[in-house]
Every structure is written in structure tokens, then in C-alpha cells.
Amino acid sequence: MQRRQFNQWMTGLSAGTLSGLATAQAPYPQSPVKIIIGFGPGSGTDIISRLMAEELRQTLGQPFVVDNRPGASAQIAATAVAKSAPDGYTLMLTSNTTHSVNPHLFKKLTYDPIADFTPIGGVAYFPFILAVNASLPIRTAQELVTYSQNNRGKMSYAYGTPTVQIPCEAINRLKQLGAVGVPYKSSPPALNDVVAGLVQFLVVDLASARPHLQSGRLRALAVTSAKRSALAPELPTVEEALGLKDFDLAAWTGMFGPAGLPKEVVSKVSTALTRSLAKPEVRERITALGAEPTPSDTPAFTELVKRQLDIWGRNLALAGIQPE
């Protein structure tokens, strides 16, 4: 190689190396970020994801694009994120379905809820309520227990997903109600049959139940979370009403990345989420969905994920539900 050609080659190599280093050291993000979710358009998680995506775009200066990949109880989405490069350009906004419930429902899960992900921050809770058909002479959770025990063989509860079946069956067994679980393809028809009086009670998300509560056809007895909900502060927790310790079965949402996500990325996204969830207008929009904004930093969210995995597992075992 002639000296002139060699010098040109070295100059080009140096420029390329410096360019690569500059790109590697450039502040995150430098291009659009994908947020994969395991639920369809129009779902509560989808709406919150799009709200957070717009907030992150405004704060971090790059598009955050929601990518819906529903199916297999959100396993498709979770697996895609778990297998993605840990560079911060593929994230996931998900719920207790993927990280608290699925690990105990499926014998062969396509991802590890702890080892395959980096928790970033919490976003919101969707409160679940224990509710009955309002025509029944039941106004408290304890009255449901007494009424059920006095009417053995006549009581049933409806459920459309394992997420609401678990708390209902746990209460059923722990308080010896003797009720029969009636499965449905989804929560809306289950709720409709309770409202119609064909089934006596259920656990359902507050957002779906609200129109029937307001019409007086459904009566809420308690919330299934560890703390009372700001959306219905008058309702006691199941632990308060029935004395069931560590009964904390709520639908939470939060953001994750694949395992090994750089600390800089985690910090930037977590901080941006927390700031967004502090805005009154953002909190109002989330509350209007029937959800409760619950921002949490990375350490607190990491602890919640581990704790909820254990709590749902114990209650699933109490409910006698066998993994598929």
C-alpha cells in the first residue's frame, strides 16, 4: 500500500472510530424508542401506555412509539422484550399479568419475570373490588360471608380472567363460602350476569363496575389491595373487612426494559415517568380511566414486583388453581 493511500485509510479509520465513540457516548435517547405492550388497543394499559409515551417524548426529545402485541396472556410481548437488546430502545409497559400471575399459571413460561427484565418504575394501579348484585341483602364483606354460609349450594361467583378468579376463589376458600366459580370468556359478560342476578358476586376492576355501581344495580363491598383506594376511600380492604392477612391482589402497571439495561437509561426514564405522573393533568387523565397514579422509583418498583410475585403465587395456591 502506498504511503498516500495508507494515510487516507488511517484518516478514515480514525474518523469512523471517533464517530462511533461519539455515538456510543451520546446522551440517551438518540432515536425513536419502542414501548411494547401485551394488550390490545383501547385497553386500560394501552391508553396509559400512549399517555406515558407522549409524556416521555416531550421530556426526552425522541418519539416513544407504542407497539401492541396481544396474545398468550401477554407472553408474546414479554418474550419479545426479554430477548431484545438492552440498549434502551425497546421497553415494555405491562401489568401484574406478566410479572405476578403468569409465572404461577403456566408450567412452561417463555420468560423469567425477574431475571429477564430490568424494572424501571411504577405507573398506576387499577383497583379491584369485591362486589355483589345489589338486590341481595348484603352490604358488607362480612355479610357476604354470613349469607353464603347460610345459603350453601346457592351461591356462585363470576370471573372472566385468572387475575380476578384468584382473589375471588381465595376469599371463597379462606372464608368457607361454598360458592361455585362460573367462568366466562372475559370480564364484561361476567359482570353483566352478576348485574342481571344470574350470578351473585365477583371481583372486578373499579372502572368497569362504576356505571353499575352508579345505577344501583351493583354494590361494592371492599377493595382487594393492601391499602384503601383513593378512588373509593369509603371501601375497606379485604384485610380490614375479613381479617385476611397480606391480601394484596391489585392490578398494577409499570415499565420495564430487558435485563442489563444501562443505569443511565433506567435513571432517565424513571425520572421522566415520576415527573410526568406528578402533573395534575396527567393524574386527572389516569384517574378518569378508573386507575390510581402510583409513581415509584426503581428500587421501590423492583421491590413491589418481587413482593407481588410472591403474594399472587401464595393466593393462587390457596385458590387451588393448577398451572397449565
C-alpha positions as CSV (number, residue, x, y, z in Angstrom):
1,M,0.0,0.0,0.0
2,Q,1.4,3.4,-1.0
3,R,2.0,5.9,1.8
4,R,-0.7,8.3,0.4
5,Q,-3.3,5.5,0.4
6,F,-2.2,4.4,3.8
7,N,-2.6,7.9,5.3
8,Q,-6.1,8.2,3.7
9,W,-7.1,4.8,5.1
10,M,-5.9,5.8,8.6
11,T,-7.7,9.1,8.5
12,G,-10.9,7.4,7.5
13,L,-10.5,4.8,10.2
14,S,-9.8,7.4,12.9
15,A,-12.9,9.4,11.8
16,G,-15.1,6.3,11.9
17,T,-13.8,5.3,15.3
18,L,-14.3,8.8,16.7
19,S,-17.8,8.9,15.2
20,G,-18.6,5.5,16.8
21,L,-17.3,6.6,20.1
22,A,-19.3,9.8,19.9
23,T,-22.5,7.9,19.1
24,A,-21.9,5.5,21.9
25,Q,-21.3,8.3,24.4
26,A,-24.2,10.4,23.1
27,P,-26.9,11.0,25.7
28,Y,-29.9,8.7,25.5
29,P,-32.1,8.6,23.5
30,Q,-30.8,9.4,20.1
31,S,-33.6,7.7,18.1
32,P,-37.2,6.6,18.5
33,V,-38.0,4.2,21.4
34,K,-40.5,1.3,21.1
35,I,-42.8,0.5,24.0
36,I,-44.2,-3.0,23.6
37,I,-47.4,-3.9,25.4
38,G,-49.2,-7.2,25.6
39,F,-52.8,-5.9,25.4
40,G,-54.9,-4.6,22.6
41,P,-55.7,-1.1,21.5
42,G,-58.3,0.6,23.8
43,S,-57.4,-1.4,26.9
44,G,-56.5,0.4,30.1
45,T,-52.9,-0.5,29.7
46,D,-52.9,0.7,26.1
47,I,-54.3,4.1,27.0
48,I,-51.9,4.6,29.8
49,S,-49.0,3.5,27.6
50,R,-49.9,6.1,25.0
51,L,-50.2,8.8,27.6
52,M,-46.8,7.9,29.0
53,A,-45.3,7.7,25.5
54,E,-46.3,11.2,24.8
55,E,-45.0,12.5,28.1
56,L,-41.7,10.7,27.5
57,R,-41.4,12.2,24.1
58,Q,-41.9,15.7,25.5
59,T,-39.4,15.1,28.2
60,L,-36.7,13.1,26.4
61,G,-37.0,14.6,23.0
62,Q,-37.5,11.5,20.9
63,P,-40.6,9.6,19.8
64,F,-41.8,6.8,22.1
65,V,-44.0,4.5,19.9
66,V,-46.5,2.0,21.4
67,D,-46.4,-1.4,19.8
68,N,-49.4,-3.6,20.7
69,R,-48.6,-7.3,20.7
70,P,-51.5,-9.0,22.4
71,G,-51.9,-12.8,22.8
72,A,-51.0,-15.7,25.1
73,S,-51.8,-13.8,28.3
74,A,-49.2,-11.1,27.2
75,Q,-46.4,-13.7,26.9
76,I,-45.7,-12.7,23.3
77,A,-45.0,-9.1,24.3
78,A,-43.0,-10.1,27.4
79,T,-40.8,-12.6,25.5
80,A,-40.1,-10.0,22.7
81,V,-38.8,-7.5,25.3
82,A,-36.9,-10.1,27.2
83,K,-35.0,-11.1,24.1
84,S,-34.4,-7.5,22.8
85,A,-31.0,-5.7,23.0
86,P,-30.5,-3.9,26.4
87,D,-29.9,-0.6,24.8
88,G,-33.0,1.3,25.9
89,Y,-34.7,1.4,22.6
90,T,-37.2,-1.5,23.4
91,L,-39.1,-1.0,26.6
92,M,-42.3,-2.6,28.0
93,L,-45.3,-1.2,29.9
94,T,-47.1,-4.1,31.5
95,S,-49.1,-5.3,34.5
96,N,-49.3,-7.9,37.1
97,T,-50.5,-10.3,34.4
98,T,-47.0,-10.9,33.0
99,H,-45.0,-10.5,36.2
100,S,-47.2,-11.7,39.1
101,V,-49.8,-14.1,37.6
102,N,-48.4,-15.8,34.5
103,P,-45.4,-17.3,36.4
104,H,-47.7,-19.3,38.6
105,L,-50.3,-20.1,35.8
106,F,-48.0,-21.6,33.2
107,K,-45.7,-24.6,33.7
108,K,-43.6,-23.5,30.7
109,L,-43.3,-19.7,30.7
110,T,-41.3,-18.3,27.8
111,Y,-39.5,-15.7,30.0
112,D,-38.3,-15.3,33.6
113,P,-40.2,-12.3,35.3
114,I,-37.2,-11.4,37.4
115,A,-34.0,-12.5,35.6
116,D,-35.0,-11.4,32.1
117,F,-36.1,-7.8,32.9
118,T,-34.9,-4.5,34.4
119,P,-37.6,-2.8,36.4
120,I,-37.7,1.0,35.7
121,G,-40.7,2.5,37.6
122,G,-44.3,2.1,38.7
123,V,-47.1,3.9,36.9
124,A,-50.6,3.1,38.2
125,Y,-53.0,0.7,40.0
126,F,-56.3,-0.5,38.7
127,P,-58.3,-1.1,41.9
128,F,-60.2,-4.4,42.1
129,I,-63.4,-4.5,44.2
130,L,-65.4,-7.3,45.7
131,A,-69.0,-6.7,44.6
132,V,-72.4,-8.3,44.7
133,N,-75.7,-8.0,43.0
134,A,-77.5,-5.1,44.8
135,S,-80.8,-7.0,45.2
136,L,-79.1,-9.3,47.8
137,P,-79.4,-8.4,51.5
138,I,-75.6,-7.9,51.6
139,R,-73.9,-4.6,52.4
140,T,-70.6,-5.6,53.8
141,A,-68.0,-8.3,53.1
142,Q,-68.7,-10.0,56.4
143,E,-72.4,-10.1,55.5
144,L,-71.4,-11.9,52.2
145,V,-69.7,-14.5,54.3
146,T,-72.6,-15.0,56.6
147,Y,-75.2,-15.0,53.8
148,S,-73.1,-17.5,51.8
149,Q,-72.6,-19.9,54.7
150,N,-76.4,-19.8,55.4
151,N,-77.2,-20.5,51.7
152,R,-74.7,-23.2,50.8
153,G,-75.2,-24.6,47.4
154,K,-77.0,-21.5,46.2
155,M,-74.1,-19.1,45.8
156,S,-71.8,-18.6,42.8
157,Y,-69.2,-16.0,41.6
158,A,-68.3,-15.0,38.1
159,Y,-64.9,-14.5,36.6
160,G,-63.5,-13.7,33.1
161,T,-59.7,-13.9,33.7
162,P,-57.4,-15.7,36.2
163,T,-56.5,-12.3,37.6
164,V,-59.9,-11.8,39.1
165,Q,-60.5,-15.5,39.7
166,I,-57.6,-15.8,42.1
167,P,-58.8,-13.2,44.7
168,C,-62.4,-14.5,44.4
169,E,-61.5,-18.1,44.9
170,A,-59.1,-17.3,47.7
171,I,-61.8,-15.5,49.6
172,N,-64.2,-18.3,48.8
173,R,-61.9,-20.9,50.3
174,L,-60.4,-19.0,53.2
175,K,-63.8,-17.9,54.4
176,Q,-65.5,-21.2,53.5
177,L,-68.3,-19.6,51.4
178,G,-69.1,-22.8,49.5
179,A,-69.6,-20.8,46.3
180,V,-69.2,-22.2,42.8
181,G,-67.0,-20.3,40.3
182,V,-68.6,-19.7,36.9
183,P,-66.1,-19.0,34.1
184,Y,-66.6,-16.5,31.3
185,K,-64.6,-15.7,28.2
186,S,-63.9,-12.2,29.5
187,S,-64.9,-9.8,32.3
188,P,-67.7,-7.9,30.6
189,P,-70.1,-10.8,30.3
190,A,-69.2,-12.0,33.8
191,L,-70.1,-8.5,35.2
192,N,-73.3,-8.4,33.1
193,D,-74.5,-11.7,34.6
194,V,-73.9,-10.5,38.2
195,V,-75.8,-7.3,37.5
196,A,-78.6,-9.4,36.0
197,G,-78.7,-11.5,39.1
198,L,-77.8,-14.8,37.3
199,V,-74.6,-15.0,39.5
200,Q,-74.3,-13.5,42.9
201,F,-70.8,-11.9,43.2
202,L,-67.4,-11.2,41.6
203,V,-64.1,-9.4,41.8
204,V,-63.9,-6.8,39.1
205,D,-61.9,-3.6,38.3
206,L,-63.5,-0.5,39.6
207,A,-63.5,1.2,36.2
208,S,-65.7,-1.5,34.6
209,A,-68.0,-1.6,37.6
210,R,-68.5,2.1,38.0
211,P,-71.6,2.5,35.7
212,H,-73.4,-0.3,37.5
213,L,-72.4,1.0,40.9
214,Q,-73.9,4.4,40.0
215,S,-77.1,2.8,38.7
216,G,-77.5,1.0,41.9
217,R,-77.6,-2.5,40.4
218,L,-74.2,-3.5,41.8
219,R,-72.9,-3.0,45.4
220,A,-69.2,-2.7,46.2
221,L,-68.1,-4.3,49.5
222,A,-64.3,-4.0,49.7
223,V,-61.1,-3.4,47.6
224,T,-58.6,-6.3,47.2
225,S,-55.4,-4.2,47.6
226,A,-53.4,-3.8,50.8
227,K,-54.4,-0.1,51.2
228,R,-57.7,1.7,50.6
229,S,-58.0,3.2,47.1
230,A,-58.1,7.0,46.7
231,L,-60.8,6.4,44.1
232,A,-63.1,4.8,46.6
233,P,-61.8,5.7,50.1
234,E,-65.0,4.6,51.7
235,L,-64.4,1.0,50.9
236,P,-62.4,-1.1,53.4
237,T,-59.7,-3.5,52.2
238,V,-60.4,-7.2,52.3
239,E,-57.9,-7.5,55.1
240,E,-59.8,-4.9,57.1
241,A,-63.2,-6.4,56.4
242,L,-62.4,-10.1,56.6
243,G,-59.2,-10.3,58.6
244,L,-57.3,-11.9,55.7
245,K,-53.6,-11.0,56.3
246,D,-51.3,-9.9,53.4
247,F,-54.3,-9.9,51.0
248,D,-52.8,-7.5,48.4
249,L,-54.2,-8.5,45.0
250,A,-54.3,-5.4,42.8
251,A,-53.7,-4.8,39.1
252,W,-50.6,-2.7,38.9
253,T,-48.8,-1.3,35.8
254,G,-45.2,-0.3,35.4
255,M,-42.3,0.0,33.0
256,F,-39.5,-2.5,32.3
257,G,-36.6,-3.0,29.9
258,P,-34.7,-6.2,29.1
259,A,-32.1,-7.4,31.6
260,G,-28.9,-5.5,31.7
261,L,-30.4,-2.1,30.8
262,P,-27.8,0.7,31.4
263,K,-28.2,2.7,34.6
264,E,-28.3,5.9,32.6
265,V,-31.3,4.7,30.7
266,V,-33.1,3.4,33.8
267,S,-32.5,6.7,35.6
268,K,-33.6,8.9,32.7
269,V,-36.8,7.0,32.0
270,S,-37.7,6.6,35.7
271,T,-37.2,10.2,36.4
272,A,-39.3,11.2,33.4
273,L,-42.1,8.9,34.5
274,T,-42.1,10.3,38.0
275,R,-42.2,13.9,36.8
276,S,-45.0,13.1,34.4
277,L,-47.1,11.4,37.0
278,A,-46.8,14.4,39.3
279,K,-48.5,16.6,36.7
280,P,-52.2,17.3,37.7
281,E,-53.4,17.0,34.1
282,V,-51.8,13.6,33.7
283,R,-53.1,12.4,37.1
284,E,-56.6,13.5,36.1
285,R,-56.5,11.6,32.8
286,I,-55.3,8.4,34.6
287,T,-58.0,8.8,37.3
288,A,-60.6,9.2,34.6
289,L,-59.7,5.7,33.4
290,G,-60.5,4.3,36.8
291,A,-56.9,3.9,37.7
292,E,-54.8,5.4,40.5
293,P,-51.5,7.0,39.7
294,T,-48.8,5.3,41.8
295,P,-45.4,6.6,40.7
296,S,-42.5,4.7,42.3
297,D,-38.8,4.9,41.7
298,T,-36.7,2.0,40.5
299,P,-35.8,0.5,43.9
300,A,-39.4,0.7,45.2
301,F,-40.8,-0.7,42.0
302,T,-38.2,-3.6,42.0
303,E,-39.3,-4.5,45.5
304,L,-43.0,-4.3,44.5
305,V,-42.5,-6.7,41.6
306,K,-40.8,-9.3,43.8
307,R,-43.4,-8.9,46.6
308,Q,-46.3,-9.2,44.2
309,L,-44.9,-12.3,42.5
310,D,-44.8,-14.0,45.9
311,I,-48.3,-12.7,47.0
312,W,-50.1,-13.8,43.9
313,G,-48.3,-17.2,44.0
314,R,-49.4,-17.8,47.6
315,N,-53.0,-16.8,46.8
316,L,-53.1,-18.9,43.6
317,A,-52.1,-21.9,45.7
318,L,-54.8,-21.1,48.3
319,A,-57.3,-20.8,45.4
320,G,-56.3,-24.3,44.3
321,I,-55.7,-23.2,40.7
322,Q,-53.3,-25.6,39.0
323,P,-50.7,-24.3,36.4
324,E,-51.4,-25.2,32.8
